[in-house]
Amino acid sequence: MQLSAHEIATLMVAASMPSESDISRPDFRVLVDRGLVRVDSQDRNRPLVRVSAAGHQAVRRILATCPEREGEPTYQFFWAGAFPRGL
C-alpha cells in the first residue's frame, strides 16, 4: 500500500494526537477507506479517532525508514506513546 506525503502526515497526527485529526480532510478519508484509522463517534464536534492495528503497523514501517541522527532521540522513543501495548 502506498500513501502520499499528506496521507502519511495525517496518519502520524492521528497516531500521536488523535484529538487534532481533521476528519473533514480528503487525506483522512483515504486512511479510513484503507482501514488505517476509524472514527468511533458520530458527533462531528468531538470525533473519536482511533488508529487501527494496520495503521499502527504502517506507522512503525514508516518510522523504521527514518535514519537516527547522533545526539537526537530515536523516532521510536518519540512515538512510543502512540502505540497501544502489544502492537
Biopython code that builds the backbone (N, CA, C, O; Angstrom):
import numpy as np
from Bio.PDB.StructureBuilder import StructureBuilder

atoms = [
    (1, "MET", "N", (0.852, -1.176, 0.000)),
    (1, "MET", "CA", (0.000, 0.000, 0.000)),
    (1, "MET", "C", (0.896, 1.237, 0.000)),
    (1, "MET", "O", (1.840, 1.331, 0.784)),
    (2, "GLN", "N", (0.598, 2.156, -0.864)),
    (2, "GLN", "CA", (1.351, 3.405, -0.919)),
    (2, "GLN", "C", (0.480, 4.544, -0.430)),
    (2, "GLN", "O", (-0.710, 4.619, -0.738)),
    (3, "LEU", "N", (1.096, 5.429, 0.338)),
    (3, "LEU", "CA", (0.412, 6.609, 0.834)),
    (3, "LEU", "C", (1.139, 7.846, 0.341)),
    (3, "LEU", "O", (2.360, 7.844, 0.184)),
    (4, "SER", "N", (0.382, 8.897, 0.101)),
    (4, "SER", "CA", (1.005, 10.174, -0.282)),
    (4, "SER", "C", (1.652, 10.793, 0.957)),
    (4, "SER", "O", (1.408, 10.352, 2.080)),
    (5, "ALA", "N", (2.467, 11.806, 0.744)),
    (5, "ALA", "CA", (3.098, 12.507, 1.864)),
    (5, "ALA", "C", (2.042, 13.106, 2.795)),
    (5, "ALA", "O", (2.220, 13.105, 4.013)),
    (6, "HIS", "N", (0.963, 13.608, 2.238)),
    (6, "HIS", "CA", (-0.113, 14.187, 3.051)),
    (6, "HIS", "C", (-0.822, 13.114, 3.860)),
    (6, "HIS", "O", (-1.176, 13.337, 5.018)),
    (7, "GLU", "N", (-1.030, 11.952, 3.257)),
    (7, "GLU", "CA", (-1.679, 10.850, 3.968)),
    (7, "GLU", "C", (-0.788, 10.342, 5.099)),
    (7, "GLU", "O", (-1.281, 10.011, 6.176)),
    (8, "ILE", "N", (0.525, 10.279, 4.858)),
    (8, "ILE", "CA", (1.458, 9.866, 5.905)),
    (8, "ILE", "C", (1.415, 10.864, 7.064)),
    (8, "ILE", "O", (1.346, 10.468, 8.227)),
    (9, "ALA", "N", (1.454, 12.145, 6.744)),
    (9, "ALA", "CA", (1.397, 13.169, 7.792)),
    (9, "ALA", "C", (0.094, 13.072, 8.576)),
    (9, "ALA", "O", (0.092, 13.201, 9.800)),
    (10, "THR", "N", (-0.992, 12.848, 7.887)),
    (10, "THR", "CA", (-2.296, 12.720, 8.542)),
    (10, "THR", "C", (-2.317, 11.499, 9.451)),
    (10, "THR", "O", (-2.857, 11.560, 10.555)),
    (11, "LEU", "N", (-1.736, 10.393, 8.999)),
    (11, "LEU", "CA", (-1.662, 9.180, 9.811)),
    (11, "LEU", "C", (-0.809, 9.421, 11.060)),
    (11, "LEU", "O", (-1.162, 8.965, 12.147)),
    (12, "MET", "N", (0.306, 10.132, 10.909)),
    (12, "MET", "CA", (1.167, 10.421, 12.056)),
    (12, "MET", "C", (0.441, 11.282, 13.087)),
    (12, "MET", "O", (0.583, 11.061, 14.290)),
    (13, "VAL", "N", (-0.327, 12.250, 12.627)),
    (13, "VAL", "CA", (-1.101, 13.084, 13.552)),
    (13, "VAL", "C", (-2.144, 12.225, 14.257)),
    (13, "VAL", "O", (-2.317, 12.338, 15.470)),
    (14, "ALA", "N", (-2.833, 11.378, 13.521)),
    (14, "ALA", "CA", (-3.854, 10.522, 14.121)),
    (14, "ALA", "C", (-3.244, 9.581, 15.161)),
    (14, "ALA", "O", (-3.872, 9.297, 16.180)),
    (15, "ALA", "N", (-2.020, 9.095, 14.911)),
    (15, "ALA", "CA", (-1.363, 8.177, 15.839)),
    (15, "ALA", "C", (-0.865, 8.879, 17.091)),
    (15, "ALA", "O", (-0.890, 8.299, 18.177)),
    (16, "SER", "N", (-0.416, 10.112, 16.956)),
    (16, "SER", "CA", (0.195, 10.783, 18.097)),
    (16, "SER", "C", (-0.747, 11.745, 18.818)),
    (16, "SER", "O", (-0.666, 11.902, 20.036)),
    (17, "MET", "N", (-1.644, 12.391, 18.063)),
    (17, "MET", "CA", (-2.557, 13.374, 18.637)),
    (17, "MET", "C", (-3.936, 13.216, 18.000)),
    (17, "MET", "O", (-4.353, 14.071, 17.219)),
    (18, "PRO", "N", (-4.645, 12.143, 18.319)),
    (18, "PRO", "CA", (-5.925, 11.889, 17.642)),
    (18, "PRO", "C", (-6.930, 13.026, 17.752)),
    (18, "PRO", "O", (-7.736, 13.231, 16.845)),
    (19, "SER", "N", (-6.889, 13.765, 18.851)),
    (19, "SER", "CA", (-7.855, 14.856, 19.012)),
    (19, "SER", "C", (-7.589, 16.003, 18.038)),
    (19, "SER", "O", (-8.452, 16.859, 17.842)),
    (20, "GLU", "N", (-6.413, 16.028, 17.432)),
    (20, "GLU", "CA", (-6.060, 17.074, 16.476)),
    (20, "GLU", "C", (-6.367, 16.673, 15.029)),
    (20, "GLU", "O", (-6.147, 17.461, 14.109)),
    (21, "SER", "N", (-6.868, 15.468, 14.826)),
    (21, "SER", "CA", (-7.143, 14.980, 13.472)),
    (21, "SER", "C", (-8.322, 15.728, 12.860)),
    (21, "SER", "O", (-9.362, 15.905, 13.495)),
    (22, "ASP", "N", (-8.141, 16.158, 11.627)),
    (22, "ASP", "CA", (-9.195, 16.865, 10.896)),
    (22, "ASP", "C", (-9.898, 15.838, 10.010)),
    (22, "ASP", "O", (-9.427, 15.511, 8.921)),
    (23, "ILE", "N", (-11.027, 15.341, 10.495)),
    (23, "ILE", "CA", (-11.713, 14.264, 9.774)),
    (23, "ILE", "C", (-12.381, 14.732, 8.484)),
    (23, "ILE", "O", (-12.871, 13.907, 7.712)),
    (24, "SER", "N", (-12.408, 16.022, 8.242)),
    (24, "SER", "CA", (-13.028, 16.530, 7.017)),
    (24, "SER", "C", (-12.061, 16.532, 5.832)),
    (24, "SER", "O", (-12.481, 16.745, 4.694)),
    (25, "ARG", "N", (-10.773, 16.298, 6.087)),
    (25, "ARG", "CA", (-9.772, 16.331, 5.013)),
    (25, "ARG", "C", (-9.869, 15.079, 4.133)),
    (25, "ARG", "O", (-10.126, 13.985, 4.636)),
    (26, "PRO", "N", (-9.666, 15.237, 2.836)),
    (26, "PRO", "CA", (-9.675, 14.072, 1.939)),
    (26, "PRO", "C", (-8.613, 13.038, 2.312)),
    (26, "PRO", "O", (-8.832, 11.839, 2.145)),
    (27, "ASP", "N", (-7.460, 13.495, 2.817)),
    (27, "ASP", "CA", (-6.402, 12.565, 3.215)),
    (27, "ASP", "C", (-6.876, 11.656, 4.348)),
    (27, "ASP", "O", (-6.541, 10.472, 4.383)),
    (28, "PHE", "N", (-7.647, 12.208, 5.261)),
    (28, "PHE", "CA", (-8.174, 11.410, 6.364)),
    (28, "PHE", "C", (-9.148, 10.362, 5.832)),
    (28, "PHE", "O", (-9.143, 9.216, 6.282)),
    (29, "ARG", "N", (-9.973, 10.752, 4.886)),
    (29, "ARG", "CA", (-10.951, 9.826, 4.303)),
    (29, "ARG", "C", (-10.252, 8.634, 3.647)),
    (29, "ARG", "O", (-10.730, 7.504, 3.749)),
    (30, "VAL", "N", (-9.127, 8.880, 2.977)),
    (30, "VAL", "CA", (-8.345, 7.798, 2.362)),
    (30, "VAL", "C", (-7.890, 6.820, 3.431)),
    (30, "VAL", "O", (-7.955, 5.607, 3.230)),
    (31, "LEU", "N", (-7.429, 7.335, 4.567)),
    (31, "LEU", "CA", (-6.972, 6.464, 5.654)),
    (31, "LEU", "C", (-8.117, 5.613, 6.206)),
    (31, "LEU", "O", (-7.928, 4.440, 6.528)),
    (32, "VAL", "N", (-9.289, 6.205, 6.309)),
    (32, "VAL", "CA", (-10.466, 5.461, 6.759)),
    (32, "VAL", "C", (-10.808, 4.372, 5.742)),
    (32, "VAL", "O", (-11.043, 3.221, 6.108)),
    (33, "ASP", "N", (-10.832, 4.748, 4.467)),
    (33, "ASP", "CA", (-11.179, 3.789, 3.411)),
    (33, "ASP", "C", (-10.197, 2.618, 3.348)),
    (33, "ASP", "O", (-10.581, 1.504, 2.993)),
    (34, "ARG", "N", (-8.939, 2.867, 3.690)),
    (34, "ARG", "CA", (-7.914, 1.810, 3.672)),
    (34, "ARG", "C", (-7.832, 1.047, 4.990)),
    (34, "ARG", "O", (-7.014, 0.140, 5.136)),
    (35, "GLY", "N", (-8.675, 1.413, 5.942)),
    (35, "GLY", "CA", (-8.717, 0.693, 7.216)),
    (35, "GLY", "C", (-7.581, 1.030, 8.160)),
    (35, "GLY", "O", (-7.281, 0.250, 9.065)),
    (36, "LEU", "N", (-6.938, 2.183, 7.968)),
    (36, "LEU", "CA", (-5.824, 2.567, 8.834)),
    (36, "LEU", "C", (-6.297, 3.353, 10.055)),
    (36, "LEU", "O", (-5.662, 3.304, 11.109)),
    (37, "VAL", "N", (-7.388, 4.064, 9.923)),
    (37, "VAL", "CA", (-7.992, 4.793, 11.045)),
    (37, "VAL", "C", (-9.497, 4.637, 10.970)),
    (37, "VAL", "O", (-10.055, 4.261, 9.939)),
    (38, "ARG", "N", (-10.145, 4.937, 12.099)),
    (38, "ARG", "CA", (-11.613, 4.932, 12.107)),
    (38, "ARG", "C", (-12.097, 6.030, 13.041)),
    (38, "ARG", "O", (-11.373, 6.483, 13.928)),
    (39, "VAL", "N", (-13.319, 6.437, 12.821)),
    (39, "VAL", "CA", (-13.957, 7.436, 13.672)),
    (39, "VAL", "C", (-15.083, 6.714, 14.390)),
    (39, "VAL", "O", (-16.046, 6.270, 13.765)),
    (40, "ASP", "N", (-14.956, 6.599, 15.716)),
    (40, "ASP", "CA", (-15.929, 5.845, 16.502)),
    (40, "ASP", "C", (-17.119, 6.676, 16.953)),
    (40, "ASP", "O", (-18.151, 6.121, 17.330)),
    (41, "SER", "N", (-16.994, 7.988, 16.922)),
    (41, "SER", "CA", (-18.073, 8.844, 17.383)),
    (41, "SER", "C", (-18.739, 9.514, 16.189)),
    (41, "SER", "O", (-18.066, 9.949, 15.255)),
    (42, "GLN", "N", (-20.035, 9.590, 16.225)),
    (42, "GLN", "CA", (-20.767, 10.260, 15.147)),
    (42, "GLN", "C", (-20.908, 11.754, 15.410)),
    (42, "GLN", "O", (-21.380, 12.491, 14.544)),
    (43, "ASP", "N", (-20.507, 12.209, 16.588)),
    (43, "ASP", "CA", (-20.582, 13.627, 16.941)),
    (43, "ASP", "C", (-19.448, 14.369, 16.247)),
    (43, "ASP", "O", (-18.291, 14.216, 16.639)),
    (44, "ARG", "N", (-19.744, 15.160, 15.240)),
    (44, "ARG", "CA", (-18.718, 15.849, 14.460)),
    (44, "ARG", "C", (-17.969, 16.902, 15.283)),
    (44, "ARG", "O", (-16.870, 17.313, 14.910)),
    (45, "ASN", "N", (-18.553, 17.332, 16.386)),
    (45, "ASN", "CA", (-17.867, 18.304, 17.242)),
    (45, "ASN", "C", (-16.764, 17.657, 18.076)),
    (45, "ASN", "O", (-15.793, 18.318, 18.443)),
    (46, "ARG", "N", (-16.911, 16.375, 18.373)),
    (46, "ARG", "CA", (-15.926, 15.658, 19.188)),
    (46, "ARG", "C", (-15.735, 14.250, 18.644)),
    (46, "ARG", "O", (-16.111, 13.280, 19.302)),
    (47, "PRO", "N", (-15.161, 14.120, 17.462)),
    (47, "PRO", "CA", (-14.962, 12.781, 16.909)),
    (47, "PRO", "C", (-13.910, 12.010, 17.702)),
    (47, "PRO", "O", (-12.936, 12.582, 18.191)),
    (48, "LEU", "N", (-14.123, 10.714, 17.816)),
    (48, "LEU", "CA", (-13.176, 9.841, 18.498)),
    (48, "LEU", "C", (-12.392, 9.097, 17.429)),
    (48, "LEU", "O", (-12.877, 8.124, 16.852)),
    (49, "VAL", "N", (-11.185, 9.559, 17.172)),
    (49, "VAL", "CA", (-10.335, 8.992, 16.125)),
    (49, "VAL", "C", (-9.489, 7.891, 16.736)),
    (49, "VAL", "O", (-8.872, 8.077, 17.784)),
    (50, "ARG", "N", (-9.465, 6.739, 16.069)),
    (50, "ARG", "CA", (-8.652, 5.610, 16.522)),
    (50, "ARG", "C", (-7.845, 5.079, 15.344)),
    (50, "ARG", "O", (-8.352, 4.936, 14.232)),
    (51, "VAL", "N", (-6.592, 4.794, 15.615)),
    (51, "VAL", "CA", (-5.734, 4.180, 14.603)),
    (51, "VAL", "C", (-5.867, 2.669, 14.755)),
    (51, "VAL", "O", (-5.756, 2.140, 15.861)),
    (52, "SER", "N", (-6.101, 1.988, 13.660)),
    (52, "SER", "CA", (-6.264, 0.528, 13.690)),
    (52, "SER", "C", (-4.911, -0.158, 13.836)),
    (52, "SER", "O", (-3.865, 0.485, 13.756)),
    (53, "ALA", "N", (-4.944, -1.467, 14.050)),
    (53, "ALA", "CA", (-3.698, -2.244, 14.124)),
    (53, "ALA", "C", (-2.913, -2.092, 12.825)),
    (53, "ALA", "O", (-1.688, -1.975, 12.850)),
    (54, "ALA", "N", (-3.607, -2.093, 11.699)),
    (54, "ALA", "CA", (-2.934, -1.908, 10.407)),
    (54, "ALA", "C", (-2.317, -0.509, 10.315)),
    (54, "ALA", "O", (-1.245, -0.338, 9.734)),
    (55, "GLY", "N", (-2.997, 0.490, 10.889)),
    (55, "GLY", "CA", (-2.467, 1.847, 10.902)),
    (55, "GLY", "C", (-1.212, 1.947, 11.751)),
    (55, "GLY", "O", (-0.249, 2.607, 11.359)),
    (56, "HIS", "N", (-1.213, 1.296, 12.917)),
    (56, "HIS", "CA", (-0.025, 1.287, 13.770)),
    (56, "HIS", "C", (1.131, 0.564, 13.086)),
    (56, "HIS", "O", (2.284, 0.978, 13.200)),
    (57, "GLN", "N", (0.819, -0.507, 12.381)),
    (57, "GLN", "CA", (1.866, -1.228, 11.650)),
    (57, "GLN", "C", (2.455, -0.327, 10.560)),
    (57, "GLN", "O", (3.669, -0.317, 10.353)),
    (58, "ALA", "N", (1.612, 0.417, 9.875)),
    (58, "ALA", "CA", (2.095, 1.335, 8.834)),
    (58, "ALA", "C", (2.992, 2.410, 9.438)),
    (58, "ALA", "O", (4.024, 2.747, 8.858)),
    (59, "VAL", "N", (2.613, 2.954, 10.597)),
    (59, "VAL", "CA", (3.436, 3.972, 11.253)),
    (59, "VAL", "C", (4.789, 3.377, 11.623)),
    (59, "VAL", "O", (5.821, 4.011, 11.404)),
    (60, "ARG", "N", (4.800, 2.170, 12.179)),
    (60, "ARG", "CA", (6.071, 1.532, 12.542)),
    (60, "ARG", "C", (6.954, 1.336, 11.319)),
    (60, "ARG", "O", (8.164, 1.552, 11.389)),
    (61, "ARG", "N", (6.369, 0.931, 10.205)),
    (61, "ARG", "CA", (7.158, 0.750, 8.977)),
    (61, "ARG", "C", (7.715, 2.075, 8.472)),
    (61, "ARG", "O", (8.859, 2.142, 8.021)),
    (62, "ILE", "N", (6.916, 3.113, 8.546)),
    (62, "ILE", "CA", (7.377, 4.438, 8.118)),
    (62, "ILE", "C", (8.534, 4.882, 9.008)),
    (62, "ILE", "O", (9.562, 5.343, 8.511)),
    (63, "LEU", "N", (8.368, 4.745, 10.319)),
    (63, "LEU", "CA", (9.405, 5.175, 11.250)),
    (63, "LEU", "C", (10.683, 4.357, 11.105)),
    (63, "LEU", "O", (11.776, 4.863, 11.358)),
    (64, "ALA", "N", (10.552, 3.111, 10.706)),
    (64, "ALA", "CA", (11.730, 2.262, 10.534)),
    (64, "ALA", "C", (12.610, 2.750, 9.392)),
    (64, "ALA", "O", (13.795, 2.420, 9.340)),
    (65, "THR", "N", (12.050, 3.526, 8.483)),
    (65, "THR", "CA", (12.832, 4.035, 7.354)),
    (65, "THR", "C", (13.532, 5.354, 7.686)),
    (65, "THR", "O", (14.345, 5.841, 6.901)),
    (66, "CYS", "N", (13.215, 5.934, 8.855)),
    (66, "CYS", "CA", (13.803, 7.215, 9.247)),
    (66, "CYS", "C", (15.157, 6.969, 9.899)),
    (66, "CYS", "O", (15.245, 6.231, 10.880)),
    (67, "PRO", "N", (16.209, 7.578, 9.367)),
    (67, "PRO", "CA", (17.524, 7.394, 9.985)),
    (67, "PRO", "C", (17.598, 8.133, 11.320)),
    (67, "PRO", "O", (17.048, 9.222, 11.483)),
    (68, "GLU", "N", (18.292, 7.509, 12.262)),
    (68, "GLU", "CA", (18.529, 8.172, 13.541)),
    (68, "GLU", "C", (19.756, 9.056, 13.390)),
    (68, "GLU", "O", (20.698, 8.712, 12.677)),
    (69, "ARG", "N", (19.738, 10.181, 14.058)),
    (69, "ARG", "CA", (20.871, 11.104, 14.000)),
    (69, "ARG", "C", (21.549, 11.118, 15.361)),
    (69, "ARG", "O", (20.891, 11.077, 16.400)),
    (70, "GLU", "N", (22.849, 11.176, 15.337)),
    (70, "GLU", "CA", (23.601, 11.173, 16.581)),
    (70, "GLU", "C", (23.192, 12.358, 17.451)),
    (70, "GLU", "O", (23.115, 13.495, 16.983)),
    (71, "GLY", "N", (22.933, 12.071, 18.714)),
    (71, "GLY", "CA", (22.567, 13.123, 19.652)),
    (71, "GLY", "C", (21.093, 13.475, 19.663)),
    (71, "GLY", "O", (20.665, 14.276, 20.494)),
    (72, "GLU", "N", (20.299, 12.897, 18.762)),
    (72, "GLU", "CA", (18.864, 13.157, 18.738)),
    (72, "GLU", "C", (18.128, 11.930, 19.250)),
    (72, "GLU", "O", (18.590, 10.807, 19.046)),
    (73, "PRO", "N", (16.996, 12.122, 19.908)),
    (73, "PRO", "CA", (16.244, 10.951, 20.379)),
    (73, "PRO", "C", (15.760, 10.125, 19.190)),
    (73, "PRO", "O", (15.523, 10.656, 18.105)),
    (74, "THR", "N", (15.617, 8.840, 19.407)),
    (74, "THR", "CA", (15.158, 7.981, 18.318)),
    (74, "THR", "C", (13.695, 8.263, 18.019)),
    (74, "THR", "O", (12.937, 8.679, 18.896)),
    (75, "TYR", "N", (13.317, 8.036, 16.797)),
    (75, "TYR", "CA", (11.918, 8.217, 16.420)),
    (75, "TYR", "C", (11.033, 7.239, 17.181)),
    (75, "TYR", "O", (9.914, 7.579, 17.565)),
    (76, "GLN", "N", (11.533, 6.022, 17.399)),
    (76, "GLN", "CA", (10.742, 5.028, 18.119)),
    (76, "GLN", "C", (10.452, 5.514, 19.538)),
    (76, "GLN", "O", (9.348, 5.310, 20.042)),
    (77, "PHE", "N", (11.424, 6.151, 20.189)),
    (77, "PHE", "CA", (11.212, 6.678, 21.529)),
    (77, "PHE", "C", (10.176, 7.799, 21.484)),
    (77, "PHE", "O", (9.275, 7.850, 22.321)),
    (78, "PHE", "N", (10.306, 8.700, 20.505)),
    (78, "PHE", "CA", (9.402, 9.830, 20.377)),
    (78, "PHE", "C", (7.967, 9.380, 20.181)),
    (78, "PHE", "O", (7.051, 9.977, 20.747)),
    (79, "TRP", "N", (7.754, 8.337, 19.387)),
    (79, "TRP", "CA", (6.409, 7.880, 19.054)),
    (79, "TRP", "C", (5.925, 6.748, 19.944)),
    (79, "TRP", "O", (4.823, 6.239, 19.740)),
    (80, "ALA", "N", (6.727, 6.338, 20.937)),
    (80, "ALA", "CA", (6.378, 5.168, 21.749)),
    (80, "ALA", "C", (5.004, 5.299, 22.383)),
    (80, "ALA", "O", (4.284, 4.309, 22.507)),
    (81, "GLY", "N", (4.632, 6.503, 22.784)),
    (81, "GLY", "CA", (3.328, 6.687, 23.427)),
    (81, "GLY", "C", (2.154, 6.568, 22.465)),
    (81, "GLY", "O", (1.003, 6.524, 22.900)),
    (82, "ALA", "N", (2.422, 6.516, 21.177)),
    (82, "ALA", "CA", (1.352, 6.465, 20.193)),
    (82, "ALA", "C", (0.809, 5.055, 19.991)),
    (82, "ALA", "O", (-0.242, 4.874, 19.375)),
    (83, "PHE", "N", (1.530, 4.047, 20.515)),
    (83, "PHE", "CA", (1.145, 2.667, 20.243)),
    (83, "PHE", "C", (0.593, 1.988, 21.476)),
    (83, "PHE", "O", (1.191, 2.069, 22.549)),
    (84, "PRO", "N", (-0.540, 1.319, 21.339)),
    (84, "PRO", "CA", (-1.052, 0.546, 22.482)),
    (84, "PRO", "C", (-0.113, -0.623, 22.761)),
    (84, "PRO", "O", (0.597, -1.085, 21.868)),
    (85, "ARG", "N", (-0.115, -1.084, 23.969)),
    (85, "ARG", "CA", (0.741, -2.224, 24.332)),
    (85, "ARG", "C", (0.405, -3.427, 23.461)),
    (85, "ARG", "O", (-0.755, -3.684, 23.141)),
    (86, "GLY", "N", (1.444, -4.152, 23.090)),
    (86, "GLY", "CA", (1.255, -5.372, 22.314)),
    (86, "GLY", "C", (1.281, -5.178, 20.825)),
    (86, "GLY", "O", (1.263, -6.159, 20.082)),
    (87, "LEU", "N", (1.322, -3.941, 20.356)),
    (87, "LEU", "CA", (1.363, -3.722, 18.900)),
    (87, "LEU", "C", (2.765, -3.377, 18.473)),
    (87, "LEU", "O", (3.013, -3.155, 17.288)),
]
sb = StructureBuilder()
sb.init_structure("model")
sb.init_model(0)
sb.init_chain("A")
sb.init_seg("    ")
for serial, (resi, resn, name, xyz) in enumerate(atoms, 1):
    if name == "N":
        sb.init_residue(resn, " ", resi, " ")
    sb.init_atom(name, np.array(xyz, "f"), 0.0, 1.0, " ", f" {name:<3s}", serial, name[0])
structure = sb.get_structure()
